[in-house]
């Protein structure tokens, strides 16, 4: 199975990815692809640089460009059975990834005040320093043009949505439930294919 991750800023996508890695999933990230490209050109991978570079590359090469880079890596690792693809921020990326067998999109969300507090706690240099700055950044990322970040549209296209408003234990239970549901869908699909 291939689990794609999208969702709102500081909702816990990284925590979900870490949990899946602990369960043996191979990790891929569209943002990591961007970071590599930025470093090759001598730019620092700041949040602003990542956003601008992602928008520019999607405009130049198509909205699914970053996903296509990850798909090449996925196809280069045929022995891997389960993978997680993080940092999906555009519906074109979803469309490209849906071409893969057993791909499921999972959105992670939480109330905005909880997400802001999490961003403050992790105190990364790329996190907004005030609540108003957080809201401005979120607005910019939620509903961009066709080659920009479109988190709201991505969440709408998700096969599963995890609401991460509580603690790790609760989140892990929700992840396990999603994994069980995905396995059931894959099993049902395989059974239906076998009957044809």
Rosetta blueprint (number, residue, H / E / L):
1 X L
2 X E
3 X E
4 X E
5 X E
6 X E
7 X E
8 X L
9 X L
10 X L
11 X L
12 X L
13 X H
14 X H
15 X H
16 X H
17 X H
18 X H
19 X H
20 X H
21 X H
22 X H
23 X L
24 X L
25 X L
26 X E
27 X E
28 X E
29 X E
30 X H
31 X H
32 X H
33 X H
34 X H
35 X H
36 X H
37 X H
38 X H
39 X H
40 X H
41 X L
42 X L
43 X L
44 X L
45 X L
46 X L
47 X H
48 X H
49 X H
50 X H
51 X H
52 X H
53 X H
54 X H
55 X H
56 X H
57 X H
58 X H
59 X H
60 X H
61 X H
62 X L
63 X L
64 X L
65 X H
66 X H
67 X H
68 X H
69 X H
70 X H
71 X H
72 X H
73 X H
74 X H
75 X H
76 X L
77 X L
78 X L
79 X L
80 X L
81 X L
82 X L
83 X E
84 X E
85 X E
86 X E
87 X L
88 X L
89 X L
90 X L
91 X H
92 X H
93 X H
94 X H
95 X H
96 X H
97 X H
98 X L
99 X L
100 X L
101 X L
102 X L
103 X E
104 X E
105 X E
106 X E
107 X E
108 X E
109 X E
110 X L
111 X L
112 X H
113 X H
114 X H
115 X H
116 X H
117 X H
118 X H
119 X H
120 X H
121 X H
122 X H
123 X L
124 X L
125 X L
126 X L
127 X L
128 X L
129 X L
130 X L
131 X H
132 X H
133 X H
134 X H
135 X H
136 X H
137 X H
138 X H
139 X H
140 X H
141 X H
142 X H
143 X L
144 X L
145 X L
146 X L
147 X L
148 X L
149 X L
150 X L
151 X H
152 X H
153 X H
154 X H
155 X H
156 X H
157 X L
158 X L
159 X L
160 X E
161 X E
162 X E
163 X E
164 X L
165 X L
166 X L
167 X L
168 X H
169 X H
170 X H
171 X H
172 X H
173 X H
174 X H
175 X H
176 X H
177 X H
178 X H
179 X H
180 X H
181 X H
182 X H
183 X H
184 X H
185 X H
186 X H
187 X H
188 X H
189 X H
190 X H
191 X H
192 X H
193 X H
194 X H
195 X H
196 X L
